[in-house]
Amino acid sequence: MSEPILFDPRIQTSYTVWHQDSHLEYLVVDLMAKLCPDRFVETGTHMGWTLMWMAKRYPGIPIYSTEIDDAYFQASLHNCKPYPNIQLFHMNSPDFLRSILADNPLHNWGLTLFWLDAHWWKPVPLREECRVVATLERYVCLIDDFACENPRFGGDVFDGVENNLRYVADIMGPKCWRPNYQSLPPYNKGYGLFLKGVSYSPPGFMKEDVL
């Protein structure tokens, strides 16, 4: 079996999962252990590194992801080939989410852990992704590169608008859980946790933000 591709020369980045943030990694493990999601769904596959991490630890659940960039899609196909529970798609993320929901009627959908991270290319699809997720009766949704204050975590900026709670509140609701510790180099990026239809108390290093 050929070796996985663990370096992205386009952005000069080596294998990285969960921002190299042990708190975020702990949160994902805690969500998986306590809520037992039926599947993991990611938007923005990149090189498939997050999928590899998930598939190694949770081989019994279906894992779905989509990547719109041709080169990254090919790299992720190579990296994810050893993991039969990963299904990769080469399409825009809102259509991908609608497609997998259409193949699985909502009453049979169960609980999904979403990792929304398709933020690189314009137009940024995050709000449309959120509209699809919000149709579900139950979900656990992590939005990556999510700006927070007090303490400050950086977020992506889309056409001059920062990716934060105000950016998605009209769709996902006016509150979320976010990190409550000093942001960590090299990324210093935040994340937002949105919950619907589940009972879950996040770890003590998270706090609730409400508009």
Order of alpha helices (4+ residues) and beta strands (2+ residues): beta-beta-alpha-beta-alpha-beta-alpha-beta-alpha-beta-alpha-beta-beta-beta-alpha-beta-beta-beta
